[in-house]
Amino acid sequence: MTALRIQGLLFCAIAIGVAATTTAGVALAPDGAAGLLLAAPILLLGVPHGALDTVFAEELHGVHGLRGWFRFALAYLGAALLVLLAWQYAPQLSLAGFLLLSALHFSGDLAPGTRFMARLLYGGAFILLPALLHASEMARLFAFLVSPQGAAALAGVLHELSGPWLLATAVAAACQKRTHWLTGVEMAAAAALALLAPPLLAFAVFFCIMHSARHIVRTWHYVGARAESATRLGRAALLPMLGTLVLGGTAAYWMRAQPIEAGLMRLLFVGLAALTVPHMALVEQARWSGWINRRAAGPGCAEA
């Protein structure tokens, strides 16, 4: 059994377990400030998957040497800065754009060869389905990022779309199961988690155990899937992780006057939005190649 299949089955088991447990009334993620504990795994497991962008810069664009890496860092951070500026001057439009980009980016989790519509439904599941049963909590979380009126309006739109989206996702998962059973099960497990668990808990489980973990495994395959490849990934991720933590700590210091929950939610999601644009620019190139690296000596990761 491949590493990707093991990771996929692990996600399905945890997602279904969390969905079932929360449905039974067990509070895995208490409301209010206690829910901030969920931000820790998002940062600890989410940051490494983005830190591997240096691998794709090297493999896809041949970035090397001090001058090359300086130019790469300048372009990467410049793109992130533009997103931060957009969020400063047009927060509601930026939030809507971030949600759309996230849905498109998450759609890449599924195995190569999965139909576009199935990908789109899966990618949008964690954007729309939480609003079906947790619209008020979605509005509360959005209000940390935009005005309360804008947050309520956006949550209302997502709520209206969530029912048809759930039905379409269920049909697509059933159809997908006939051709690639694990992909169908992943779609169903993701939908159940997004629908039933509290939104922040659902996102933390998905982002860490599916999206980030799958990206790390695929990147390992992309550079050869050997023991020395794992060492290379660790070295490649170290400096970007440290830089991200320093920038995050600096931002947290400047926002220290804000209520802790509001400040952390802004830091977490606005930071993710800023890094998503340059991250997608690199990762989508690898995805469109079927996760096959022509330069690597080992096999590419062509299926989950």
Secondary structure, 3 states (H helix, E strand, C coil): CCHHHHHHHHHHHHHHHHHHHHHCCCCCCCCHHHHHHHHHHHHHHHHHHHHCHHHHHHHHHCCCHHHHHHHHHHHHHHHHHHHHHHHHHCHHHHHHHHHHHHHHHHHHHCCCCCCHHHHHHHHHHHHHCHHHHCHHHHHHHHCCCCCHHHHHHHHHHHHHHHHHHHHHHHHHHHHHHHHCHHHHHHHHHHHHHHHHCCHHHHHHHHHHHHHHHHHHHHHHHHCCCCHHHHHHHHHHHHHHHHHHHHHHHHHHHHCCCCCHHHHHHHHHHHHHHHHHHHHHHHHHHHHHCCCCCCCCCCCCCCCC
